[in-house]
């Protein structure tokens, strides 16, 4: 019997309760491994939708939050890099201003259901602590 070519479904990793993410508010920051190397990521709520990205500026690979979980400007409209001043559209991760023009943040596959926000690992992005 031939092997099933469909890879097994990757289980979702619960990150935080849905109500922990206020629209335009602080993000939930978490650790993961990219190709086995530690990296931080974040999820936040923008226009009612949860989005997730690696915590890495597209200009220079540095963490962007100016304080833990603080990614958005005062208006809650843009994700800002605290080091370079790059501005990103939270809905798409595209750079809209600054030294990263034309680039984008690395998006994560996230969703929310049953009152919980979840992240879905990929081949090269794995949980930092697997049980």
C-alpha positions in Angstrom: 0.0 0.0 0.0 1.5 3.4 -1.0 2.3 6.0 1.7 -0.3 8.7 2.1 1.3 11.9 0.5 -0.8 14.2 2.7 1.3 15.4 5.7 -0.3 15.0 9.1 -2.2 18.0 10.4 -0.1 20.2 12.7 -1.8 20.7 16.0 -2.6 24.3 17.0 -0.6 25.9 19.8 -2.8 27.8 22.2 -1.3 31.3 22.9 -3.7 33.4 25.0 -7.4 33.9 25.6 -9.1 35.9 22.9 -10.2 38.6 25.3 -6.5 39.2 26.2 -6.1 41.0 22.9 -7.9 44.3 22.7 -8.3 45.9 19.3 -5.4 48.3 18.9 -3.9 47.2 22.2 -0.9 45.3 23.4 0.3 42.2 21.7 0.9 38.7 23.2 4.6 37.9 22.6 5.8 34.3 22.6 8.9 32.3 21.8 9.4 29.8 19.0 12.2 28.2 17.0 13.0 29.2 13.4 15.2 26.5 11.8 16.0 25.5 15.4 17.1 29.0 16.5 15.2 31.0 19.1 13.1 33.8 17.8 10.2 35.9 19.3 6.8 36.4 17.7 3.6 38.2 18.5 -0.1 38.3 17.9 -2.3 41.3 18.2 -5.8 42.3 17.3 -6.4 44.9 14.5 -9.8 45.8 13.1 -11.3 42.9 15.1 -9.0 40.3 13.5 -6.1 38.5 15.1 -2.8 38.7 13.2 0.6 37.3 14.0 4.2 38.0 12.9 7.8 37.2 13.7 9.1 40.0 16.0 11.7 41.0 13.4 12.0 44.2 11.4 12.2 43.7 7.7 15.0 46.3 7.5 17.4 44.8 10.0 16.5 41.6 11.9 15.9 43.3 15.3 13.0 42.9 17.7 10.6 45.8 17.2 8.6 46.3 20.4 9.7 49.3 22.4 8.4 47.6 25.6 7.2 44.0 25.8 4.0 43.8 23.8 4.1 47.4 22.6 4.1 47.4 18.8 1.4 49.8 17.7 1.7 53.6 17.4 -0.4 55.9 19.6 -3.2 55.8 17.1 -3.2 51.9 17.0 -3.0 52.2 13.2 0.6 51.0 12.5 3.1 48.5 13.8 6.3 50.5 14.4 9.9 49.3 14.7 11.2 51.0 17.8 14.8 51.0 16.4 14.4 52.0 12.8 11.0 53.8 12.8 9.7 51.5 10.1 5.9 51.4 9.9 3.9 48.3 8.9 0.3 47.8 8.1 -1.0 45.4 10.8 -3.5 43.8 8.4 -0.9 42.7 5.9 2.6 43.2 7.4 3.6 45.4 4.4 6.0 48.2 5.2 4.3 51.5 4.5 7.1 53.9 5.6 10.7 53.9 6.6 13.8 52.0 5.6 12.0 48.8 4.9 9.9 50.1 2.0 8.6 47.3 -0.3 9.2 44.6 2.3 7.0 42.9 4.8 6.9 41.2 8.2 6.9 37.4 8.2 3.3 36.4 8.8 2.3 33.5 11.1 -0.7 31.3 10.6 -3.0 32.2 13.5 -6.7 32.0 14.3 -9.1 32.1 17.2 -11.8 29.8 18.2 -13.5 28.7 21.4 -12.3 31.9 23.1 -8.6 31.1 22.5 -6.0 32.5 20.1 -3.9 29.7 18.3 -0.7 29.5 16.3 0.0 26.8 13.7 3.6 25.7 13.5 5.2 25.2 10.1 8.1 23.0 8.9 10.7 25.6 9.9 8.8 27.4 12.7 8.2 25.2 15.8 7.2 25.8 19.4 10.2 26.7 21.6 9.0 24.1 24.2 7.3 21.1 22.8 5.6 18.8 25.3 
